[in-house]
Amino acid sequence: MAERAALPRVVARLLARALPYALAVAAAFAAAGVFLAALGFDVGRAYATILLTSFRTPFSFAQTLVKFAPLLLQALAFTLPLTARKFNIGGEGQLIVGAIGAAAVGIALADLHAAFLLPAAVAAGILFGALWAALPAWLLYRFGINEILTTVLMNFVSFGLIDYVATEIWPDRAAGHPTTVAVGAGAWMPLLVVRPPVHAGVLLALGAAVLVHFYVRRTVGGYELVATGANPRAASVYGIAVRRVFLSSLVLGGALAGLSGAIEVSGVHHRLIEGMQSNFLLLGIIVGLIAKGNNAAVPFVAFFIAVLDVGASALQRTMGVPVEIGFIVQALVLIFVLLSDVVRRR
Protein backbone atom coordinates (compact mmCIF):
# COMPACT_ATOMS: atom_id res chain seq x y z
CA MET A 1 0.00 0.00 0.00
CA ALA A 2 2.83 2.34 0.92
CA GLU A 3 4.50 1.73 -2.46
CA ARG A 4 1.22 2.47 -4.29
CA ALA A 5 0.85 5.72 -2.39
CA ALA A 6 4.46 6.69 -3.04
CA LEU A 7 4.23 6.24 -6.82
CA PRO A 8 1.77 9.12 -7.46
CA ARG A 9 3.91 11.36 -5.27
CA VAL A 10 7.01 10.50 -7.33
CA VAL A 11 5.13 11.15 -10.59
CA ALA A 12 3.72 14.41 -9.23
CA ARG A 13 7.20 15.50 -8.14
CA LEU A 14 8.68 14.71 -11.57
CA LEU A 15 5.86 16.60 -13.31
CA ALA A 16 6.35 19.56 -11.00
CA ARG A 17 10.05 19.63 -11.90
CA ALA A 18 9.38 19.22 -15.63
CA LEU A 19 6.62 21.84 -15.86
CA PRO A 20 8.86 24.95 -15.65
CA TYR A 21 11.11 23.55 -18.39
CA ALA A 22 8.13 22.70 -20.59
CA LEU A 23 6.86 26.27 -20.15
CA ALA A 24 10.34 27.62 -20.91
CA VAL A 25 10.52 25.61 -24.15
CA ALA A 26 7.01 26.79 -25.09
CA ALA A 27 8.01 30.41 -24.44
CA ALA A 28 11.17 29.96 -26.55
CA PHE A 29 9.14 28.62 -29.46
CA ALA A 30 6.63 31.47 -29.11
CA ALA A 31 9.47 34.00 -29.27
CA ALA A 32 11.03 32.23 -32.27
CA GLY A 33 7.60 32.33 -33.92
CA VAL A 34 7.81 36.13 -33.90
CA PHE A 35 11.02 35.94 -35.97
CA LEU A 36 9.49 33.43 -38.39
CA ALA A 37 6.29 35.46 -38.80
CA ALA A 38 8.30 38.64 -39.36
CA LEU A 39 10.22 36.86 -42.13
CA GLY A 40 6.92 35.78 -43.73
CA PHE A 41 7.10 32.03 -42.99
CA ASP A 42 4.23 29.75 -41.95
CA VAL A 43 4.89 29.47 -38.20
CA GLY A 44 2.80 26.34 -37.62
CA ARG A 45 4.45 24.47 -40.47
CA ALA A 46 7.89 25.58 -39.26
CA TYR A 47 7.21 24.29 -35.73
CA ALA A 48 5.96 20.97 -37.08
CA THR A 49 9.10 20.68 -39.20
CA ILE A 50 11.44 21.39 -36.28
CA LEU A 51 9.76 19.04 -33.81
CA LEU A 52 8.57 16.18 -36.01
CA THR A 53 11.21 15.77 -38.73
CA SER A 54 13.28 13.41 -36.57
CA PHE A 55 10.34 11.03 -36.21
CA ARG A 56 8.78 11.15 -39.67
CA THR A 57 11.01 8.61 -41.40
CA PRO A 58 13.48 5.93 -40.26
CA PHE A 59 16.23 7.83 -42.07
CA SER A 60 15.52 11.04 -40.14
CA PHE A 61 15.47 9.17 -36.83
CA ALA A 62 18.76 7.48 -37.69
CA GLN A 63 20.22 10.86 -38.60
CA THR A 64 19.13 12.20 -35.21
CA LEU A 65 20.77 9.31 -33.35
CA VAL A 66 24.02 9.79 -35.26
CA LYS A 67 23.94 13.49 -34.36
CA PHE A 68 23.03 12.63 -30.76
CA ALA A 69 26.16 10.52 -30.05
CA PRO A 70 28.89 13.21 -30.42
CA LEU A 71 26.55 15.83 -28.97
CA LEU A 72 26.06 13.73 -25.82
CA LEU A 73 29.81 13.22 -25.43
CA GLN A 74 30.54 16.91 -25.95
CA ALA A 75 27.95 17.76 -23.31
CA LEU A 76 29.52 15.28 -20.87
CA ALA A 77 32.97 16.74 -21.66
CA PHE A 78 31.57 20.07 -20.48
CA THR A 79 29.48 18.93 -17.50
CA LEU A 80 32.04 16.63 -15.85
CA PRO A 81 34.58 19.43 -15.22
CA LEU A 82 31.65 21.74 -14.44
CA THR A 83 30.88 19.53 -11.44
CA ALA A 84 34.18 20.80 -9.99
CA ARG A 85 33.40 24.36 -11.18
CA LYS A 86 35.83 24.11 -14.06
CA PHE A 87 34.88 25.19 -17.58
CA ASN A 88 36.10 23.05 -20.46
CA ILE A 89 35.53 25.20 -23.55
CA GLY A 90 38.02 23.17 -25.56
CA GLY A 91 35.73 20.31 -26.56
CA GLU A 92 35.98 21.31 -30.22
CA GLY A 93 39.75 21.02 -30.28
CA GLN A 94 39.68 17.83 -28.22
CA LEU A 95 37.22 16.32 -30.73
CA ILE A 96 39.53 17.27 -33.60
CA VAL A 97 42.63 15.85 -31.95
CA GLY A 98 40.74 12.71 -30.91
CA ALA A 99 39.67 12.33 -34.53
CA ILE A 100 43.30 12.77 -35.63
CA GLY A 101 44.37 10.02 -33.22
CA ALA A 102 41.70 7.63 -34.47
CA ALA A 103 42.47 8.43 -38.12
CA ALA A 104 46.22 8.04 -37.58
CA VAL A 105 45.78 4.54 -36.14
CA GLY A 106 43.13 3.63 -38.73
CA ILE A 107 45.40 4.65 -41.63
CA ALA A 108 48.83 3.63 -40.34
CA LEU A 109 47.64 0.19 -39.15
CA ALA A 110 45.02 -0.33 -41.86
CA ASP A 111 45.94 -3.97 -42.39
CA LEU A 112 45.39 -4.91 -38.75
CA HIS A 113 42.47 -7.23 -37.97
CA ALA A 114 39.24 -5.43 -37.06
CA ALA A 115 39.21 -7.05 -33.62
CA PHE A 116 42.31 -5.01 -32.80
CA LEU A 117 42.15 -2.04 -35.17
CA LEU A 118 38.79 -0.59 -34.09
CA PRO A 119 39.53 -0.73 -30.32
CA ALA A 120 42.98 0.74 -31.02
CA ALA A 121 41.49 3.60 -33.07
CA VAL A 122 38.89 4.38 -30.39
CA ALA A 123 41.49 4.18 -27.62
CA ALA A 124 43.75 6.52 -29.59
CA GLY A 125 40.91 9.02 -29.90
CA ILE A 126 40.28 8.94 -26.15
CA LEU A 127 44.01 9.21 -25.36
CA PHE A 128 44.66 12.07 -27.79
CA GLY A 129 41.66 14.01 -26.47
CA ALA A 130 42.82 13.52 -22.87
CA LEU A 131 46.37 14.60 -23.70
CA TRP A 132 45.13 17.68 -25.55
CA ALA A 133 43.14 18.68 -22.45
CA ALA A 134 46.07 17.84 -20.18
CA LEU A 135 48.06 20.92 -21.26
CA PRO A 136 45.52 23.55 -20.11
CA ALA A 137 44.82 21.35 -17.06
CA TRP A 138 48.54 21.35 -16.18
CA LEU A 139 48.78 25.12 -16.73
CA LEU A 140 45.89 25.51 -14.30
CA TYR A 141 47.44 23.06 -11.82
CA ARG A 142 50.97 24.46 -11.98
CA PHE A 143 50.48 28.19 -12.60
CA GLY A 144 46.79 28.82 -11.89
CA ILE A 145 46.16 29.99 -15.47
CA ASN A 146 42.43 30.24 -16.19
CA GLU A 147 41.25 27.14 -18.02
CA ILE A 148 38.59 29.01 -20.01
CA LEU A 149 41.24 31.01 -21.85
CA THR A 150 43.63 28.12 -22.48
CA THR A 151 41.00 25.59 -23.59
CA VAL A 152 39.55 28.11 -26.06
CA LEU A 153 42.98 28.92 -27.47
CA MET A 154 43.74 25.21 -27.88
CA ASN A 155 40.75 25.01 -30.22
CA PHE A 156 42.46 27.40 -32.65
CA VAL A 157 45.67 25.37 -32.55
CA SER A 158 43.69 22.25 -33.43
CA PHE A 159 42.24 23.93 -36.54
CA GLY A 160 45.73 24.30 -37.96
CA LEU A 161 46.64 20.77 -36.92
CA ILE A 162 43.75 19.10 -38.73
CA ASP A 163 44.51 21.15 -41.84
CA TYR A 164 48.15 20.03 -41.74
CA VAL A 165 47.31 16.34 -41.28
CA ALA A 166 44.62 16.41 -43.98
CA THR A 167 46.70 18.23 -46.56
CA GLU A 168 50.29 17.19 -45.83
CA ILE A 169 50.49 13.79 -44.11
CA TRP A 170 47.72 11.57 -45.50
CA PRO A 171 45.99 13.80 -48.08
CA ASP A 172 43.34 12.51 -50.44
CA ARG A 173 44.42 14.33 -53.61
CA ALA A 174 41.21 13.44 -55.42
CA ALA A 175 38.99 15.16 -52.86
CA GLY A 176 38.04 18.77 -53.38
CA HIS A 177 38.23 19.50 -49.64
CA PRO A 178 41.05 19.02 -47.11
CA THR A 179 40.63 15.38 -46.11
CA THR A 180 42.76 12.33 -45.53
CA VAL A 181 42.56 8.99 -47.28
CA ALA A 182 40.11 6.53 -45.73
CA VAL A 183 40.97 4.52 -42.63
CA GLY A 184 41.18 0.74 -42.96
CA ALA A 185 37.86 -1.10 -43.08
CA GLY A 186 38.72 -2.73 -39.76
CA ALA A 187 38.49 0.69 -38.08
CA TRP A 188 34.91 1.21 -39.22
CA MET A 189 32.34 1.19 -36.43
CA PRO A 190 29.89 -1.75 -36.80
CA LEU A 191 26.32 -0.86 -37.66
CA LEU A 192 23.46 -1.43 -35.23
CA VAL A 193 21.02 -0.91 -38.10
CA VAL A 194 22.09 -1.20 -41.74
CA ARG A 195 19.29 0.73 -43.46
CA PRO A 196 19.16 3.50 -42.49
CA PRO A 197 22.66 3.26 -41.02
CA VAL A 198 23.07 3.70 -37.25
CA HIS A 199 26.56 2.94 -36.00
CA ALA A 200 27.55 1.43 -32.65
CA GLY A 201 29.02 4.74 -31.52
CA VAL A 202 25.54 5.60 -30.24
CA LEU A 203 25.86 2.77 -27.69
CA LEU A 204 29.40 3.89 -26.83
CA ALA A 205 28.14 7.39 -26.08
CA LEU A 206 25.30 6.07 -23.92
CA GLY A 207 27.74 3.75 -22.13
CA ALA A 208 30.02 6.71 -21.45
CA ALA A 209 27.07 8.61 -19.98
CA VAL A 210 26.33 5.70 -17.63
CA LEU A 211 30.00 5.49 -16.59
CA VAL A 212 30.16 9.24 -15.92
CA HIS A 213 27.01 9.06 -13.79
CA PHE A 214 28.41 6.08 -11.85
CA TYR A 215 31.77 7.81 -11.40
CA VAL A 216 30.23 11.01 -10.05
CA ARG A 217 27.67 9.33 -7.79
CA ARG A 218 29.38 6.14 -6.61
CA THR A 219 33.15 6.61 -6.44
CA VAL A 220 35.58 8.43 -4.19
CA GLY A 221 36.82 10.44 -7.18
CA GLY A 222 33.25 11.52 -7.92
CA TYR A 223 32.67 12.49 -4.29
CA GLU A 224 35.81 14.65 -4.37
CA LEU A 225 34.60 16.19 -7.63
CA VAL A 226 31.23 17.14 -6.14
CA ALA A 227 32.74 18.33 -2.84
CA THR A 228 35.26 20.50 -4.66
CA GLY A 229 32.56 22.00 -6.84
CA ALA A 230 30.33 22.72 -3.83
CA ASN A 231 33.05 24.48 -1.82
CA PRO A 232 36.71 24.25 -2.86
CA ARG A 233 37.98 25.82 0.36
CA ALA A 234 36.03 23.44 2.59
CA ALA A 235 37.07 20.49 0.44
CA SER A 236 40.70 21.50 0.84
CA VAL A 237 40.29 21.77 4.63
CA TYR A 238 38.93 18.22 4.71
CA GLY A 239 41.98 16.88 2.90
CA ILE A 240 40.87 16.82 -0.73
CA ALA A 241 43.63 17.74 -3.18
CA VAL A 242 41.55 20.37 -4.93
CA ARG A 243 44.03 21.27 -7.67
CA ARG A 244 44.44 17.57 -8.52
CA VAL A 245 40.65 17.29 -8.82
CA PHE A 246 40.62 20.29 -11.17
CA LEU A 247 43.30 18.63 -13.31
CA SER A 248 41.64 15.22 -13.46
CA SER A 249 38.21 16.68 -14.27
CA LEU A 250 39.58 18.55 -17.29
CA VAL A 251 41.55 15.52 -18.51
CA LEU A 252 38.49 13.27 -18.20
CA GLY A 253 36.46 15.87 -20.10
CA GLY A 254 39.09 15.82 -22.84
CA ALA A 255 38.92 12.03 -23.02
CA LEU A 256 35.15 12.18 -23.54
CA ALA A 257 35.52 14.81 -26.26
CA GLY A 258 38.28 12.74 -27.87
CA LEU A 259 35.93 9.75 -27.95
CA SER A 260 33.42 11.87 -29.86
CA GLY A 261 36.12 12.57 -32.46
CA ALA A 262 36.96 8.87 -32.76
CA ILE A 263 33.28 8.07 -33.28
CA GLU A 264 33.00 10.70 -36.02
CA VAL A 265 35.95 9.11 -37.84
CA SER A 266 35.13 5.44 -37.28
CA GLY A 267 31.34 5.70 -37.42
CA VAL A 268 30.48 8.49 -39.85
CA HIS A 269 33.20 9.82 -42.16
CA HIS A 270 35.74 6.94 -42.12
CA ARG A 271 38.43 9.55 -42.65
CA LEU A 272 39.61 12.86 -41.23
CA ILE A 273 37.78 15.85 -42.70
CA GLU A 274 38.41 19.52 -42.02
CA GLY A 275 35.25 20.99 -40.50
CA MET A 276 33.96 17.67 -39.16
CA GLN A 277 33.61 19.19 -35.68
CA SER A 278 30.47 21.03 -36.88
CA ASN A 279 28.99 23.05 -33.99
CA PHE A 280 29.03 20.23 -31.44
CA LEU A 281 30.90 22.36 -28.86
CA LEU A 282 28.27 25.11 -28.79
CA LEU A 283 25.42 22.61 -28.69
CA GLY A 284 27.19 20.58 -26.00
CA ILE A 285 27.57 23.67 -23.79
CA ILE A 286 23.88 24.48 -24.32
CA VAL A 287 22.98 20.92 -23.30
CA GLY A 288 25.20 21.10 -20.21
CA LEU A 289 23.77 24.43 -19.09
CA ILE A 290 20.14 23.39 -19.67
CA ALA A 291 20.81 20.17 -17.72
CA LYS A 292 22.46 22.39 -15.07
CA GLY A 293 25.41 20.03 -14.87
CA ASN A 294 23.21 17.06 -13.92
CA ASN A 295 24.84 14.15 -15.75
CA ALA A 296 21.69 12.01 -15.46
CA ALA A 297 19.69 14.66 -17.33
CA VAL A 298 22.30 15.25 -20.04
CA PRO A 299 21.28 12.34 -22.37
CA PHE A 300 17.64 13.48 -22.44
CA VAL A 301 18.51 17.11 -23.10
CA ALA A 302 21.10 16.07 -25.70
CA PHE A 303 18.48 14.06 -27.57
CA PHE A 304 16.07 17.00 -27.48
CA ILE A 305 18.73 19.37 -28.86
CA ALA A 306 19.62 16.80 -31.55
CA VAL A 307 15.95 16.74 -32.56
CA LEU A 308 15.94 20.56 -32.77
CA ASP A 309 19.15 20.57 -34.80
CA VAL A 310 17.95 18.02 -37.32
CA GLY A 311 14.59 19.84 -37.52
CA ALA A 312 16.33 23.18 -38.09
CA SER A 313 18.34 21.68 -40.97
CA ALA A 314 15.11 20.36 -42.51
CA LEU A 315 13.59 23.81 -42.06
CA GLN A 316 16.30 25.26 -44.24
CA ARG A 317 15.92 22.60 -46.93
CA THR A 318 12.13 22.48 -47.16
CA MET A 319 11.09 26.07 -46.41
CA GLY A 320 14.21 28.07 -47.20
CA VAL A 321 14.37 29.35 -43.62
CA PRO A 322 17.85 30.71 -42.75
CA VAL A 323 19.83 28.18 -40.71
CA GLU A 324 20.41 30.89 -38.10
CA ILE A 325 16.78 30.48 -37.02
CA GLY A 326 17.70 27.06 -35.65
CA PHE A 327 20.47 28.63 -33.58
CA ILE A 328 18.03 31.29 -32.37
CA VAL A 329 15.57 28.62 -31.21
CA GLN A 330 18.32 26.75 -29.33
CA ALA A 331 19.57 29.97 -27.74
CA LEU A 332 16.06 31.00 -26.75
CA VAL A 333 15.44 27.60 -25.13
CA LEU A 334 18.59 28.09 -23.05
CA ILE A 335 17.69 31.67 -22.10
CA PHE A 336 14.15 30.81 -21.07
CA VAL A 337 15.27 27.75 -19.07
CA LEU A 338 17.76 29.93 -17.19
CA LEU A 339 15.05 32.56 -16.64
CA SER A 340 12.68 29.90 -15.30
CA ASP A 341 15.31 28.99 -12.69
CA VAL A 342 15.58 32.61 -11.60
CA VAL A 343 11.78 32.90 -11.33
CA ARG A 344 11.56 29.66 -9.30
CA ARG A 345 14.20 30.83 -6.84
CA ARG A 346 12.18 33.99 -6.17
N, C-alpha and C positions, 0 to 999 in steps of 0.2 A: 504493500500500500504506500509505504514511504517513497519507494522508487517511482511509483506512478504519479505521486504528488510532486516529486522533484522534477520530473521531465518537463511539465508545462512551465515551471519556473525557469529552467535552463533555456527553453525555447524563447520564452518572453524576454529573458536577459539578452540573448543573442539578437533578437529582433530590435530591442531597445538600442543595442550598440550599433546595429546596421542602419537603423533609420536615419540618423544624421548624415551618414555617408551617401545613402540613397538620395536624400534631399539635396546634398551638395552636388551630386552628379546631375540631378535633374536641373538644378540652377545653372550649372555649367553649360548644359545643352541648350537651355533657354537663352542664355547670353550668346552662345555661338549662333543660335538661330537668328539673332539680330544681324550678325555679320552676313549670314547667308541671304537673308531677305533683302538686305541693303544692296547685295551684289546681284539680286534678281533671280536667285535660285529657288526651286521648290523645296521649302524647308522640311516638309513631311517626308518627301522622297529621299532627301539627303540623310535625314536621321535613320530611315529604314536601311539605307545603303551602309551607313557606318556601323550600325548595330547588328545587322542580319547577314551581311556578306559572308562572314566567317562560317555561317551555318547553312548556307543555301546549297552548297555543293560539296561533295567529298574533297574535291581539289582545294576549295577555299579553306576547308577545315584543316586539311593537311598543311596548307601554307601557313595557317595561323600557328599550328603546333611547331613547325620548323622555325618560325619567328620567335615563338615563346621560349624555346630552349636557351639561346644566347641571352635573351632579355632577362630571363630568370637568373642566370649566372651573373650577369652584370649587376643586377639588383642585389644579389647576395654579396658580391664583391664590394658593394657600397655599404650595405647594412651591417656586415660583420664588424668592420672597423668602427662603424658608427656606434655600436654597442659600447665601445670603450671611448666614445667621444672623439674619434679620429675620422677625418674625412678623406676617403680615397677617391680623388677626382681623376685618377690615372687609369681607369678601367679600359679606356679606348686604346691607350698605348700597350697596356698589358695584354689585351686581346690580340693586337697586331703581333707583338713579340711571341705570344703563345702560338699564334698561327705560323709564324716563321719557324719556331721550333718543330711543330708538327710537320710542316712542309719539308724542312731540312731532313728529318728522319725518313719521311715518306719517299723523298726523291733519292737521297744518298743510299738508302738500304732497300731500294725498290724490289729487289729480288728475294728479300726475306719472306719466309712463310707468313701468311696472314695472322696465324696464331701468335706470332711474336711482333710483327710489324705494326699492327693497329695499336696494341697496348703500348708499344714503344713510342709511337707517334703521339698518343694521348698523354703519356707520361712526360714527354718532352714539352708539350704545350703547357702542362701544369707547372713543370720546373722552370721553364723560361719566363712564364708570367710571374711566378714567385720571385725569381731572381731580379726581374725588372722592377718589382715593387720593393725589393730589399734595399736598393740604393736610397730612395727617399726615406725609407724606414730607418736605415742606419744614420742618415743625416739628422733625422729627428732624434734618434737615440743618443748619438754622440755629441751633436752640437745644438740640439733644440731647434733646428730649422723647421719652420712651419711646413707641414706635409701637404697642405692645399697647394701651395706655390710649387713645390718640387714635383708633385705627382702630375700637375697640369703641364709643367714644362717638359716632363718626360714624354708626354703625348706627342709633342712636336718633334722630339728626337726620333720617335718611332716612325713618324711619317717619312722621314728621310731614309730610315733603315729599310722599310718595306720597298721603297722605290729602288734602293740600291740592290736589294736581293732579287727583285723582280726584273730588273733591267740589266744587271751585270753578272750575277752568279748563275742563276738557272733561268735565263729569259726564254720565253716562247716567242721566237722571231715572227711567227706567222700571225700572232694575235695583234689586234690593233690597239691594245691597251696594255699598260705595264702588268705583266703576269708571268708566272713561272710555268715551266712544263708541268704536266700532271704528276701527282704522286703515284707510287705503285698501287696496283689494284688491291693489294693486301692491306693497304692503309685506309681503304674506303670503309666507312661505317656501315654495318649491316642494316638492312631495311626491316622495320617492323611491319610496314605495309608497302607492297610493291606499287600498286596503282590506286590512288595517287601516292607518290613516294613519301614515306615518313621514316626518317632514320632513327637509329637507336640512341642518338645523342639526346633525344627528348627524355628517355629513361635515365641517362647519365645525369642530366640536369636535375631531374626530380630526386634522384638518389643523393645528389650533392645537397639539395635543400633539406632532405631528411637528416643527413649527417651534420649539417650546420646546426639544425635545431637540436639534435642530440648533444652536440658539443657544447652549445651555449647553456642548455638546461640541465645536463646530466654529468658534466665533467668538472674537474677542479679548474682546468684552464678556462672553461666557460664561466664558472663562478667568479674567477679573478677578472674576467673580461667585464662582467656585469657590475661587479663591485667597483672596479676602476671607473667605469662610465658613470656610476651613480655619484661617486665622490672620490676623486683621485687622492686627495689629501688623507681622508680617512682610510682608504685602502692601503696607502703607504704606511700609515701608523700601525696598521694591523699586519704588517709584514709582507704585503704584496709588492713585488718588484714592478712598479707601475710602468717604468720606461720599457721594460722587457715586454710587458703586455701590449703597450703601444706598438712596439716593433713586430711582435708576432701577429697582431691583428691585421696590420697592413700587408704583411707577407702572405698570410692566408687569403686575404682579399685578392692579392695579385694572382695567387694560384687558381682561385675560382675564375677570375677574368681570363687567365691563360687557358683554362679548360674550354671556355667559350670560343676562343680562337681556334683551338684544336678541333672542336666540333664543326666550326665553319669550314675548315679545310677538309676534314675527313668525311663529314656528312653532307655538305652542300656543294662546295666549289671543286673539291678534289685537286686544288692547286692554290697557290698564293696569288691573290688579286689585290692590286692597289684600290683602296676604297671599300674593301669588304667589311670594314668595321661599321658601316652605315651610321645610324644615330643611336646605337645601342647604349652608349654611355649616358646620353641625356635621358633616354627613356628609363634606363635602369635607376638613375637618381630620382626621377619622378616616382617610380614604383617604390623605392626605398622610403621616400618622404611620405607618400600616401599611406604606406604600411606602418609609418612611424617607427621604423627600425624593428618591427616585430617580425622575426624570421618565419614564424608560422603563417603569417598573413601574406608574406611576399609572393608565394606561388599563385594565389588567387588574384592578387592585384596585377601581377605580371601577365596572367592570362587575359584579364580585362583590358589592359593596355595593348596587348598584342591584337586583340579583337578590334580595338579602336584604330590601331595602326593599319591593319589590313583593310578595314572599312574605309579609312581615309584615302588609301591608295586607290581603292575601287571608285571612290567619289571622284577622284581626278580623271580616271579612265572613262567612266560612264557619263558623268555630267559636266566634265571640264572645269570642276571646281579647283582653284589653286591648292596645291599640296600644303601650303602654309595654313589652310583652314584646319587641317588635321592637327598640326602643332598647336594651333590656338585652342582647339577643343581639349587637348591633353593638358595644356597649361591652365586652362580655366578649371578643369577638374581638380588639379592640384591646389589652385588658389582657393576654390570654394571648400575643399576638404580642410585646408588649414584654417579658413575662416570659421568653419563649423566647430573646430576644436576651441577656438577663441570664445565663440558664443557659449559653448557648453561650460567652459570654465567659469564664465560669469554667471 
